[in-house]
Amino acid sequence: MLLKLDEDIHDRSDHYRQVLYLGPLRGGMSAHVLHAGPETVVWGRLDPATPPVLTLDSGAEITVGTVSGGPEALPPPDFGATVRSEHAAIHARLRPDLGPHILTGPIAVRGAEPGDALHIEILDIALADDWGWNLVRPLTGALPEVFAATRMIQMAVDRRANAVCTPWGIDLPARPFFGVIGLAPPPAWGAQGSIPPHRYGGNIDCKELIAGTTLTLPVMAEGALLHVGDGHALQGDGEV
């Protein structure tokens, strides 16, 4: 995922700009690289007290990798997919806390303070895995009364064709986006779970946040503390 971040500085004349690449790049490498791993992700929480894994100056470029899904989401060995080593390492060393989403970060923006606004321009998104998963549960999503039992299935992802291959033989064009793009909540709120979104963003799950769109979030903690994760290859309205 390729992002450009522009920060509007409250009551200051300087201007902030940085570019973040999330997922495999479609060309070029940036000056900084942040891989997803046990030391560079948080699982289920956005906490202003979490030390940043990286702090960037204005104008920096960074490549950021993400993973999505707990152990139950991984494809079985006979599925024929590849589970990245960093994904397995996170499962082995970390446990979810307050929520289910594995989020890369937090990434601090040097000089960002409460009262600023961060403009996140999404320039590009690329698929990182050759598999994905689909989950339905009772009392959730846009059709809460339709499903009587929880069901999870895995699906193949054809990155070359940019398509999701369903088990029933229909290939759907991928339209990837990230469900969670969020900054840290204010210190007075303390740690917040990753499921409910808020003014600082978080689990927005807006399928329209694709390449070419812009998300603006208020900075509510020093350094802004950006978290990104919960990648979706394809999703309908209301997590359908």
C-alpha positions in Angstrom: 0.0 0.0 0.0 1.5 3.3 -1.1 0.6 6.3 1.0 1.5 10.0 1.0 1.0 11.7 4.4 0.6 15.5 4.6 0.4 17.0 8.0 -1.3 20.3 8.7 0.5 21.9 11.6 -1.7 23.8 14.1 -0.3 27.3 14.9 3.0 26.5 13.3 4.4 27.5 9.8 6.3 24.3 8.9 4.8 21.6 6.7 5.1 17.8 7.0 5.1 15.3 4.1 6.1 11.7 4.1 5.4 8.7 1.8 4.6 5.2 3.2 4.6 2.1 1.2 2.5 -0.7 2.7 2.9 -4.2 1.2 5.2 -5.1 -1.7 6.2 -2.3 -3.9 5.4 -2.1 -7.6 8.7 -0.3 -8.2 11.5 1.3 -6.3 12.5 1.0 -2.7 12.2 3.7 0.0 14.9 4.9 2.3 13.3 3.1 5.3 11.8 -0.4 5.5 9.6 -1.6 8.3 8.7 -5.3 8.1 5.8 -6.8 10.1 7.2 -9.0 12.9 6.9 -9.6 16.6 8.9 -6.5 17.4 7.1 -4.2 15.0 3.4 -5.0 15.5 0.7 -4.6 18.1 -2.1 -7.1 18.3 -5.6 -5.7 19.0 -4.9 -2.4 20.6 -4.1 1.3 19.9 -2.3 2.7 22.9 -0.7 6.2 23.2 1.8 4.7 25.7 3.2 2.2 23.2 6.7 3.3 22.2 7.0 3.9 18.4 8.9 1.2 16.5 10.1 3.9 14.1 10.2 7.7 14.1 10.4 9.6 10.8 11.3 13.1 9.9 9.3 15.2 7.6 9.5 14.0 4.0 10.7 10.5 4.8 9.8 7.5 2.7 9.1 4.1 4.2 8.2 0.6 3.1 5.9 -1.1 5.6 4.7 -4.7 5.5 1.6 -6.0 7.2 0.0 -9.4 8.0 -3.7 -10.2 8.8 -5.3 -13.1 10.7 -4.8 -15.2 13.8 -3.7 -18.9 13.7 -7.3 -20.0 13.0 -7.2 -18.0 9.7 -4.1 -19.7 8.2 -4.6 -22.1 5.3 -4.1 -25.8 6.0 -0.9 -27.4 4.7 -2.7 -29.1 1.8 -4.2 -25.8 0.6 -1.0 -25.0 -1.5 -0.5 -21.5 -0.2 2.5 -19.8 1.4 2.4 -18.5 5.0 5.1 -15.8 5.4 7.6 -16.5 8.1 6.9 -13.2 9.9 3.2 -14.1 10.2 4.1 -17.4 11.9 6.6 -15.7 14.2 4.0 -13.2 15.3 1.6 -16.0 16.2 4.3 -17.8 18.1 5.4 -14.9 20.3 2.4 -12.6 20.7 -1.2 -12.9 21.8 -4.2 -10.7 21.0 -5.0 -8.0 23.5 -8.3 -6.0 23.4 -9.0 -6.9 19.8 -8.2 -9.2 16.9 -6.3 -7.0 14.4 -2.5 -7.3 13.9 -1.3 -3.8 13.2 2.1 -2.7 12.0 3.4 0.3 14.1 3.1 2.6 15.8 5.1 4.9 13.5 5.8 8.3 15.0 5.9 11.5 13.0 8.5 13.8 14.6 7.0 17.1 15.7 3.3 16.0 15.3 1.2 17.2 18.2 -2.5 17.2 19.2 -4.3 19.7 17.2 -2.6 18.8 14.0 -4.3 16.9 11.1 -2.8 14.1 9.1 -3.8 13.8 5.5 -3.3 10.2 4.3 -3.3 10.0 0.5 -3.5 6.4 -0.7 -1.5 6.2 -3.9 -1.2 2.4 -4.4 -2.0 -0.9 -2.8 -0.5 -4.3 -3.7 -1.5 -7.8 -2.5 1.1 -9.5 -0.3 -0.2 -13.1 0.0 -1.4 -15.8 -2.3 -4.3 -16.7 0.1 -7.0 -15.0 2.1 -9.9 -15.9 4.4 -13.6 -15.2 4.7 -15.5 -15.3 8.0 -19.2 -15.1 8.7 -20.7 -15.0 12.2 -24.2 -14.7 13.7 -25.2 -11.2 14.8 -22.5 -9.4 13.0 -22.0 -7.6 9.7 -24.8 -6.3 7.4 -26.8 -9.6 7.6 -26.7 -10.3 11.3 -29.7 -12.7 11.3 -28.9 -14.7 8.2 -26.1 -16.9 9.5 -26.8 -19.4 12.4 -23.2 -20.5 12.9 -19.7 -19.2 12.5 -17.9 -20.3 9.4 -14.4 -19.5 8.1 -13.0 -20.6 4.7 -9.7 -19.8 2.9 -9.5 -18.6 -0.7 -6.7 -18.5 -3.1 -5.4 -15.1 -4.3 -3.9 -14.7 -7.8 -1.6 -11.7 -7.4 -0.6 -11.7 -11.0 -4.2 -11.5 -12.1 -5.2 -9.4 -9.1 -8.1 -11.7 -8.4 -9.7 -13.7 -5.5 -10.4 -17.3 -6.5 -13.5 -18.6 -4.6 -14.0 -22.3 -3.7 -17.1 -22.4 -5.9 -15.2 -21.5 -9.0 -15.8 -17.8 -9.5 -12.8 -15.4 -9.7 -13.5 -11.9 -8.4 -11.4 -8.9 -9.2 -9.5 -7.8 -6.1 -10.0 -4.2 -4.9 -7.7 -4.1 -1.9 -7.8 -1.7 1.0 -6.8 -1.6 4.7 -9.6 -1.9 7.2 -7.5 -0.3 10.0 -5.7 3.0 9.4 -5.5 4.8 12.7 -3.5 7.1 14.9 -3.2 6.8 18.7 -6.1 7.9 21.0 -5.4 10.7 23.4 -3.4 9.7 26.5 -6.4 10.4 28.8 -8.3 7.6 27.1 -5.6 5.0 27.5 -5.4 1.9 25.4 -8.3 1.2 23.1 -9.3 -2.0 21.4 -8.9 -2.3 17.7 -12.5 -3.2 16.8 -14.4 0.1 17.4 -13.3 3.0 15.2 -13.2 6.5 16.6 -12.1 10.1 15.7 -8.5 8.9 15.4 -9.5 6.4 12.8 -8.8 2.7 13.4 -11.1 -0.1 12.2 -13.0 2.1 9.7 -13.4 -0.8 7.2 -14.4 1.6 4.4 -14.0 -0.3 1.1 -13.7 3.0 -0.7 -10.3 3.7 0.9 -8.5 2.4 -2.2 -5.7 3.8 -4.3 -6.4 7.4 -5.2 -8.4 8.3 -2.1 -7.4 10.5 0.9 -8.1 10.0 4.6 -7.7 12.9 7.1 -7.3 12.1 10.8 -6.8 14.4 13.8 -3.6 13.9 15.7 -4.6 13.2 19.3 -1.3 12.0 20.8 2.3 13.2 20.5 3.9 11.8 17.4 0.5 10.8 15.8 1.5 7.1 16.1 0.2 5.6 12.9 -1.1 2.0 12.9 -2.0 0.1 9.7 -3.4 -3.4 9.2 -6.5 -5.6 8.6 -5.9 -5.8 4.9 -8.8 -6.8 2.7 -8.4 -8.1 -0.9 -12.1 -7.6 -1.5 -15.0 -6.6 0.6 -18.6 -5.3 0.2 -20.4 -2.7 2.2 -20.7 -3.6 5.9 -18.0 -6.3 5.8 -20.0 -8.4 3.4 
